[in-house]
Amino acid sequence: MEMTTVVAADAQNYPQMLGIDADTVVQEVGWDDDTDDVVREAIEAVIGGEMEDVDTDEVVDVVILWWREGDGDLVDELMDIISPLSEEGFVWVLTPKTGSDGHVEPSEIAESAPTAGLMQTSSIKLGAWTASRLVQPTSRAIKR
């Protein structure tokens, strides 16, 4: 029973760790059978509904990108998903942790971000996934 309490406590912290609160518009890209439902459900509980899907016309504050080795070209994906981002918006690239099927080397994210016009600022662990935070340089917000 104690283990369940710890997992539940961690799950409650996931949205906070990701900078997501009740007023945040969140888009989810790359959902599949292997995504972490605990992370997803914690986010949806905080925002009070489902995350926006890839086809949304909404301006979003945060993009949750589930990304695995073999999913394609990360630069292309990042360039596609930043178009609906608000000026202050950011992207979390969630990849399977080291040693797991689909693991993505951190260097791939670090090299892809600047090419797509983003900067990596931090990484955190979310269960079996690693999340890398990518932000838009302030100069992009000014150019809009």
Contacts in CASP RR format, 6 or more apart in sequence:
PFRMAT RR
TARGET T0000
AUTHOR 0000-0000-0000
METHOD contacts of the structure
MODEL  1
MEMTTVVAADAQNYPQMLGIDADTVVQEVGWDDDTDDVVREAIEAVIGGE
MEDVDTDEVVDVVILWWREGDGDLVDELMDIISPLSEEGFVWVLTPKTGS
DGHVEPSEIAESAPTAGLMQTSSIKLGAWTASRLVQPTSRAIKR
7 38 0 8 1.000
10 38 0 8 1.000
10 127 0 8 1.000
11 38 0 8 1.000
11 39 0 8 1.000
11 41 0 8 1.000
11 42 0 8 1.000
12 42 0 8 1.000
14 38 0 8 1.000
14 39 0 8 1.000
14 42 0 8 1.000
14 43 0 8 1.000
14 126 0 8 1.000
15 21 0 8 1.000
15 42 0 8 1.000
15 43 0 8 1.000
15 45 0 8 1.000
15 46 0 8 1.000
15 47 0 8 1.000
17 124 0 8 1.000
17 126 0 8 1.000
17 131 0 8 1.000
18 43 0 8 1.000
18 62 0 8 1.000
18 64 0 8 1.000
18 92 0 8 1.000
18 124 0 8 1.000
18 126 0 8 1.000
18 131 0 8 1.000
19 62 0 8 1.000
20 26 0 8 1.000
20 43 0 8 1.000
20 46 0 8 1.000
20 47 0 8 1.000
20 62 0 8 1.000
21 46 0 8 1.000
22 46 0 8 1.000
22 47 0 8 1.000
22 48 0 8 1.000
24 46 0 8 1.000
24 47 0 8 1.000
24 61 0 8 1.000
24 62 0 8 1.000
25 47 0 8 1.000
25 52 0 8 1.000
25 58 0 8 1.000
25 59 0 8 1.000
25 60 0 8 1.000
25 61 0 8 1.000
25 62 0 8 1.000
25 86 0 8 1.000
26 43 0 8 1.000
26 47 0 8 1.000
26 51 0 8 1.000
26 52 0 8 1.000
26 60 0 8 1.000
26 61 0 8 1.000
26 62 0 8 1.000
26 63 0 8 1.000
26 64 0 8 1.000
27 51 0 8 1.000
27 52 0 8 1.000
27 53 0 8 1.000
27 54 0 8 1.000
27 56 0 8 1.000
27 58 0 8 1.000
27 60 0 8 1.000
27 62 0 8 1.000
27 63 0 8 1.000
27 64 0 8 1.000
27 81 0 8 1.000
27 84 0 8 1.000
28 40 0 8 1.000
28 51 0 8 1.000
28 52 0 8 1.000
28 53 0 8 1.000
28 54 0 8 1.000
28 63 0 8 1.000
28 64 0 8 1.000
28 66 0 8 1.000
29 54 0 8 1.000
29 63 0 8 1.000
29 64 0 8 1.000
29 65 0 8 1.000
29 66 0 8 1.000
29 77 0 8 1.000
29 81 0 8 1.000
30 54 0 8 1.000
30 65 0 8 1.000
30 66 0 8 1.000
30 67 0 8 1.000
30 71 0 8 1.000
31 40 0 8 1.000
31 66 0 8 1.000
32 66 0 8 1.000
32 68 0 8 1.000
34 68 0 8 1.000
34 96 0 8 1.000
34 101 0 8 1.000
35 66 0 8 1.000
35 94 0 8 1.000
36 94 0 8 1.000
36 126 0 8 1.000
36 127 0 8 1.000
36 128 0 8 1.000
36 129 0 8 1.000
38 127 0 8 1.000
39 94 0 8 1.000
39 126 0 8 1.000
39 127 0 8 1.000
39 129 0 8 1.000
40 51 0 8 1.000
43 51 0 8 1.000
43 64 0 8 1.000
44 50 0 8 1.000
44 51 0 8 1.000
51 64 0 8 1.000
52 58 0 8 1.000
52 60 0 8 1.000
54 81 0 8 1.000
56 84 0 8 1.000
57 84 0 8 1.000
58 84 0 8 1.000
59 84 0 8 1.000
59 85 0 8 1.000
59 86 0 8 1.000
60 84 0 8 1.000
60 85 0 8 1.000
60 86 0 8 1.000
60 89 0 8 1.000
61 85 0 8 1.000
61 86 0 8 1.000
61 88 0 8 1.000
61 89 0 8 1.000
61 90 0 8 1.000
62 89 0 8 1.000
62 90 0 8 1.000
62 91 0 8 1.000
62 92 0 8 1.000
63 81 0 8 1.000
63 82 0 8 1.000
63 84 0 8 1.000
63 85 0 8 1.000
63 90 0 8 1.000
63 91 0 8 1.000
63 92 0 8 1.000
64 92 0 8 1.000
64 94 0 8 1.000
65 77 0 8 1.000
65 78 0 8 1.000
65 81 0 8 1.000
65 91 0 8 1.000
65 92 0 8 1.000
65 93 0 8 1.000
65 94 0 8 1.000
66 94 0 8 1.000
66 129 0 8 1.000
67 74 0 8 1.000
67 77 0 8 1.000
67 93 0 8 1.000
67 94 0 8 1.000
67 95 0 8 1.000
67 104 0 8 1.000
68 95 0 8 1.000
68 96 0 8 1.000
68 101 0 8 1.000
68 102 0 8 1.000
68 103 0 8 1.000
68 104 0 8 1.000
69 102 0 8 1.000
69 103 0 8 1.000
69 104 0 8 1.000
70 102 0 8 1.000
71 77 0 8 1.000
74 93 0 8 1.000
74 104 0 8 1.000
74 108 0 8 1.000
74 109 0 8 1.000
74 112 0 8 1.000
74 116 0 8 1.000
75 112 0 8 1.000
75 115 0 8 1.000
75 116 0 8 1.000
78 91 0 8 1.000
78 93 0 8 1.000
78 112 0 8 1.000
78 113 0 8 1.000
78 116 0 8 1.000
78 117 0 8 1.000
78 118 0 8 1.000
78 134 0 8 1.000
79 116 0 8 1.000
79 117 0 8 1.000
81 91 0 8 1.000
82 91 0 8 1.000
82 116 0 8 1.000
82 117 0 8 1.000
82 118 0 8 1.000
82 136 0 8 1.000
85 91 0 8 1.000
85 136 0 8 1.000
87 136 0 8 1.000
87 140 0 8 1.000
87 141 0 8 1.000
87 144 0 8 1.000
88 141 0 8 1.000
89 135 0 8 1.000
89 136 0 8 1.000
90 133 0 8 1.000
90 134 0 8 1.000
90 135 0 8 1.000
90 136 0 8 1.000
91 118 0 8 1.000
91 133 0 8 1.000
91 134 0 8 1.000
91 135 0 8 1.000
92 131 0 8 1.000
92 132 0 8 1.000
92 133 0 8 1.000
92 134 0 8 1.000
93 109 0 8 1.000
93 131 0 8 1.000
93 132 0 8 1.000
93 134 0 8 1.000
94 126 0 8 1.000
94 129 0 8 1.000
94 130 0 8 1.000
94 131 0 8 1.000
95 102 0 8 1.000
95 103 0 8 1.000
95 104 0 8 1.000
95 109 0 8 1.000
95 129 0 8 1.000
95 130 0 8 1.000
95 132 0 8 1.000
96 102 0 8 1.000
96 103 0 8 1.000
96 104 0 8 1.000
96 128 0 8 1.000
96 129 0 8 1.000
96 130 0 8 1.000
97 103 0 8 1.000
97 125 0 8 1.000
97 127 0 8 1.000
97 128 0 8 1.000
97 129 0 8 1.000
97 130 0 8 1.000
98 130 0 8 1.000
100 128 0 8 1.000
106 123 0 8 1.000
106 130 0 8 1.000
106 132 0 8 1.000
109 120 0 8 1.000
109 132 0 8 1.000
109 134 0 8 1.000
110 120 0 8 1.000
113 119 0 8 1.000
113 120 0 8 1.000
113 134 0 8 1.000
117 136 0 8 1.000
117 137 0 8 1.000
117 140 0 8 1.000
118 134 0 8 1.000
118 135 0 8 1.000
118 136 0 8 1.000
118 137 0 8 1.000
119 134 0 8 1.000
119 135 0 8 1.000
119 136 0 8 1.000
119 137 0 8 1.000
120 132 0 8 1.000
120 133 0 8 1.000
120 134 0 8 1.000
121 133 0 8 1.000
121 134 0 8 1.000
121 135 0 8 1.000
122 132 0 8 1.000
122 133 0 8 1.000
123 130 0 8 1.000
123 131 0 8 1.000
123 132 0 8 1.000
123 133 0 8 1.000
124 130 0 8 1.000
124 131 0 8 1.000
124 133 0 8 1.000
125 131 0 8 1.000
END
